[in-house]
Amino acid sequence: MTTTIRLTTAQALVKFLTSQMTTINGKKTPIFAGVWAIFGHGNVVGMGEALFQVRDTLPTYRGQNEQSMALAAIAFAKASNRKRVMAATSSIGPGAINMVTAAAVAHVNRIPLLLLPGDIFANRKPDPVLQQIEDFGDGTMSVNDCFKPVSRYFDRIMRPEQLIPALARTMAVLTDPAECGPVTLSLCQDVQAEAYDYPTHMFEEQIWSFRRPRPDEDELSRAIAALKASKKPVIVAGGGVNFSEANAALSAFADAHGIPVVETQAGKSSLPFTHSLNMGAVGVSGTSAANDACNEADLVLAIGTRLQDFTTGSWTLFQNATAKIIGLNTQSFDAHKHRSLPLVCDARVGLEELSTNLGKWKAPDEWTVKVKTAFKNWMKVADTYTVAGNQERPSDAQVVGSVQRALGRDVTVMGAAGGLPGELHKMWQASYPGSYHMEYGFSCMGYEIAGGLGIKLATPDKEVVVMIGDGSYMMMNSELATSIMLGQKLTIVLLDNRGFGCINRLQHGTGGERFNNLYDYNVKQEVSPNIDFVAHAASQGAIASKVKSLAELELALKDSKKNTRTTVIVIDTDPMMTTDAGGSWWDVGVPEVSTRPTVLAAHAKHEQGRTKQKLGN
């Protein structure tokens, strides 16, 4: 006879979460590290009461904005290599829909996230309730249906017993290396409070492991044959290397077979900067050494990467007409892209099996020597961009150089949007896996401070440095206050170029007139803003200061090491200066027709780049 326990739907949900475990470094650990919550009438009564009952085993963190609290949960999971997860709960209506952007960030980046938005009444008796959207032709519709295209699994809980299969499916998705992504359980607010006799076995402790699928024998044989036939192989290391914790395997593989490695935004820190075969960043924001190697390569081993346009130069890289791609990925969808030879498996296992079967095979010495020499030459060029200068407004690259010199490599640097991802991808010298954390799958402005907090919660022993532009800071900064509230110190370097400098450069570089990006180039504007970021950050509890030079910045960063709470350092930067060395072509669709000669000239130049574009599948 099955024994039961009578609980509300919300109580059953959180009780289940507390019993899900995993093993990390031989130690049993809860998979769910906590729940981010902003309460409203759609979740405070049901979920709020349930979370209070388990507050000692499943911490509740109060966010300031539904989107940013979910972004913090995403960064936590990413910094945990997807081995641990956080949930986020909101009220119905605007509170719920605020989390849709975060769901998209998790979906694009393949990050586990559990979203628990409140929903309308299942019984419909009080309809329409406060914050309810009514669809004139569909009585089942609510704003939470917006989560469907950006969730790996979506379920609307309209009866208490529906929770039982929904939670089983939730865990299957959150722990699957291929299907991993956001799960949305839409919780009707009346159902949250309804009781049901749940089977007690539902709440028994369960220890989840993360499978490492082995490659198919035929796919493995084809990949081995392709590698052995190659003369100029290159490895593209994506985020899957870090998620699989395949860093040591990648290092051993590259060394054993003499194959250079280039890194995507998500894959950066797969190898330490000092590794002799690490050619650095690839693609639009890449090094000349990495991109030149890719253009010559006759074999590309793409490991754990989505091969998005910034990585492939909108598919103008890999110009060798005979080049083949091996798509080593847990997700078949990614492994088959652009007519790749698929190798569907875990990154670490795949590398180990490839290496065993390759035996003593190595890439030709002349190829390995050539790419190593190219990277040494690139570093001489890169150093000219990061060197400290005396100008009033330095470039982003110079600020990156100053942060590196002041804090060294034993820190975690992170960012998300604007010009900084390009400069950091090229210039930052990462030292350990995860020491470079960039959200550049969705490039979500506002991820930075919330994400920094998530990283700090996941890796409290690491110094977390958030690099953010004034545009992203203005868009979302409220979790700065949360970092103070939780006692989680961040070091935030705020680069103020008075607007959206990166997009201004793109606008100007494609022949457009500069307007509506920088404060000083707005058409509809009475007064040009002059924002006191120091006062603003200090008002939230941070230690804040503004520096007038790179030398002052380096001193302030060194002094910040002794601070025990979040520190914000502001520096003015030049919105037009950027690193023009390295990098590859990027397809942005320059207008074919315009009254402006500069746009027509830019279009003609852009079309020249398009001639190198390869058609994929």
Sequence and secondary structure as in RCSB ss.txt:
>XXXX:A:sequence
MTTTIRLTTAQALVKFLTSQMTTINGKKTPIFAGVWAIFGHGNVVGMGEALFQVRDTLPTYRGQNEQSMALAAIA
FAKASNRKRVMAATSSIGPGAINMVTAAAVAHVNRIPLLLLPGDIFANRKPDPVLQQIEDFGDGTMSVNDCFKPV
SRYFDRIMRPEQLIPALARTMAVLTDPAECGPVTLSLCQDVQAEAYDYPTHMFEEQIWSFRRPRPDEDELSRAIA
ALKASKKPVIVAGGGVNFSEANAALSAFADAHGIPVVETQAGKSSLPFTHSLNMGAVGVSGTSAANDACNEADLV
LAIGTRLQDFTTGSWTLFQNATAKIIGLNTQSFDAHKHRSLPLVCDARVGLEELSTNLGKWKAPDEWTVKVKTAF
KNWMKVADTYTVAGNQERPSDAQVVGSVQRALGRDVTVMGAAGGLPGELHKMWQASYPGSYHMEYGFSCMGYEIA
GGLGIKLATPDKEVVVMIGDGSYMMMNSELATSIMLGQKLTIVLLDNRGFGCINRLQHGTGGERFNNLYDYNVKQ
EVSPNIDFVAHAASQGAIASKVKSLAELELALKDSKKNTRTTVIVIDTDPMMTTDAGGSWWDVGVPEVSTRPTVL
AAHAKHEQGRTKQKLGN
>XXXX:A:secstr
   EEEEEHHHHHHHHHHTEEEEETTEEEESEEEEEE   TTTTTHHHHHHHHTTTTS EEE SSHHHHHHHHHH
HHHHTTTSSEEEEEE STHHHHTTHHHHHHHHHHT  EEEEEEE  SS TT S TT    TT TT  GGGGGGGG
 SEEEEE SGGGHHHHHHHHHHHHT TTT SEEEEEEEHHHHT EEEEEGGGGS EEE        HHHHHHHHH
HHHH SSEEEEE HHHHHTT HHHHHHHHHHHT  EEE TTTTTSS TT TTEEEE STT  HHHHHHHHH SEE
EEES    HHHHTTTTS   TT EEEEEESSHHHHTGGG EEEES HHHHHHHHHHHHTT    HHHHHHHHHHH
HHHHHHHHHHHS    SS  HHHHHHHHHHHH SSSEEEE STTHHHHHHHH    STTSEEE  SS  TTHHHH
HHHHHHHH TTS EEEEEEHHHHHH  THHHHHHHHT   EEEEEE SB HHHHHHHHHTT    SSBGGG SS 
SS     HHHHHHHTT EEEEESSHHHHHHHHHHHTT SS EEEEEE  SS    SS         SS S HHHH
HHHHHHHHHHTT     
